[in-house]
Amino acid sequence: MILIVAWISFAALVSWASHSRGRDRVNWFAFAVVASPLVAGIVLALLPDLNRIELQRRQHEELLAALRSRDGAAPIDLPQIPARSSGTDYFMPVALRWALFVGAVLCLGYIASVVTGGG
């Protein structure tokens, strides 16, 4: 019982950390419960902070607006940073998603075999 409470508590901690990094709380909580709070925390730490990236994008847009509004200056064609689509963790590569899915399936299979007395 204590193990379950600790598991859920650490999954909630991962969920809170994911929200502070600009990611979806519910998805990361579910991932932490299914895979492991430790694995989810490590994966979350390896991914970029989306809030910081969004702040950099906004600063970049403000700089572009300031440069374009200068009096008598030639038009400047500087590259745009694409806006983040809401609610999507688009920085997680597809290969990493599949690897996490396969790892979660293997972990659940192992847990099921241990619970049923097969291994």
C-alpha positions as CSV (number, residue, x, y, z in Angstrom):
1,M,0.0,0.0,0.0
2,I,2.8,2.4,0.8
3,L,4.5,1.6,-2.5
4,I,1.3,2.5,-4.4
5,V,1.0,5.8,-2.5
6,A,4.7,6.6,-3.1
7,W,4.3,5.7,-6.8
8,I,1.3,8.0,-7.2
9,S,3.0,10.8,-5.2
10,F,6.1,10.7,-7.4
11,A,3.9,10.6,-10.5
12,A,2.2,13.7,-9.3
13,L,5.5,15.3,-8.8
14,V,6.5,14.5,-12.4
15,S,3.1,15.9,-13.5
16,W,3.8,19.2,-11.6
17,A,7.3,19.4,-13.1
18,S,6.0,18.8,-16.6
19,H,3.5,21.6,-16.2
20,S,6.2,24.0,-15.1
21,R,8.1,23.1,-18.3
22,G,5.2,23.9,-20.5
23,R,3.9,20.3,-21.0
24,D,0.5,18.6,-20.4
25,R,0.0,17.5,-16.8
26,V,-2.4,14.6,-17.5
27,N,-0.3,13.0,-20.2
28,W,2.8,13.1,-18.1
29,F,1.0,11.8,-15.0
30,A,-0.3,8.9,-17.0
31,F,3.1,8.2,-18.4
32,A,4.7,8.3,-15.0
33,V,2.1,6.0,-13.5
34,V,2.4,3.4,-16.4
35,A,6.2,3.5,-17.0
36,S,7.7,4.7,-13.8
37,P,8.1,8.1,-12.1
38,L,11.8,7.8,-12.4
39,V,11.8,7.0,-16.1
40,A,9.3,9.8,-16.7
41,G,11.3,12.3,-14.7
42,I,14.5,11.4,-16.7
43,V,12.7,11.7,-20.0
44,L,11.2,15.0,-18.9
45,A,14.6,16.3,-17.9
46,L,16.0,15.4,-21.3
47,L,13.3,17.3,-23.2
48,P,13.6,21.1,-23.7
49,D,11.7,23.5,-21.6
50,L,8.8,24.7,-23.8
51,N,8.1,27.8,-21.6
52,R,11.7,29.0,-22.2
53,I,11.4,28.3,-25.9
54,E,8.1,30.3,-26.1
55,L,9.7,33.2,-24.2
56,Q,12.6,33.2,-26.7
57,R,10.1,33.1,-29.6
58,R,8.2,36.1,-28.2
59,Q,11.5,38.1,-27.6
60,H,12.5,37.2,-31.2
61,E,9.2,38.6,-32.5
62,E,9.6,41.8,-30.5
63,L,13.1,42.3,-31.8
64,L,11.8,41.8,-35.4
65,A,9.0,44.2,-34.8
66,A,11.4,46.8,-33.5
67,L,13.8,46.3,-36.4
68,R,11.0,46.6,-38.9
69,S,9.5,49.8,-37.4
70,R,12.8,51.8,-37.6
71,D,12.3,55.0,-39.6
72,G,14.0,55.1,-42.9
73,A,15.4,51.6,-42.7
74,A,15.3,49.2,-45.5
75,P,12.8,46.3,-45.0
76,I,14.4,43.4,-43.1
77,D,13.5,39.9,-44.0
78,L,14.5,37.9,-40.9
79,P,13.4,34.3,-40.3
80,Q,10.4,33.6,-38.1
81,I,10.4,31.1,-35.2
82,P,7.2,29.0,-35.5
83,A,4.7,29.3,-32.7
84,R,4.1,26.3,-30.5
85,S,0.8,24.5,-31.1
86,S,-1.1,24.3,-27.8
87,G,-1.3,21.1,-25.9
88,T,1.3,19.2,-28.1
89,D,4.7,18.0,-27.0
90,Y,6.1,18.3,-30.5
91,F,9.7,18.1,-29.3
92,M,9.4,14.4,-28.5
93,P,10.6,12.5,-31.6
94,V,8.5,9.6,-32.9
95,A,11.3,7.1,-32.3
96,L,11.4,8.1,-28.6
97,R,7.6,7.8,-28.4
98,W,7.8,4.3,-29.8
99,A,10.7,3.3,-27.5
100,L,8.7,4.5,-24.5
101,F,5.7,2.6,-25.6
102,V,7.6,-0.6,-26.1
103,G,9.3,-0.1,-22.8
104,A,6.0,0.4,-21.0
105,V,4.5,-2.7,-22.7
106,L,7.5,-4.8,-21.6
107,C,7.3,-3.5,-18.1
108,L,3.6,-4.2,-17.8
109,G,4.2,-7.7,-19.2
110,Y,6.9,-8.3,-16.7
111,I,4.7,-7.1,-13.8
112,A,1.9,-9.2,-15.0
113,S,4.1,-12.3,-15.1
114,V,5.4,-11.6,-11.6
115,V,1.9,-11.1,-10.2
116,T,0.6,-14.3,-11.8
117,G,3.7,-16.2,-10.6
118,G,5.2,-16.8,-13.9
119,G,8.6,-15.2,-13.4
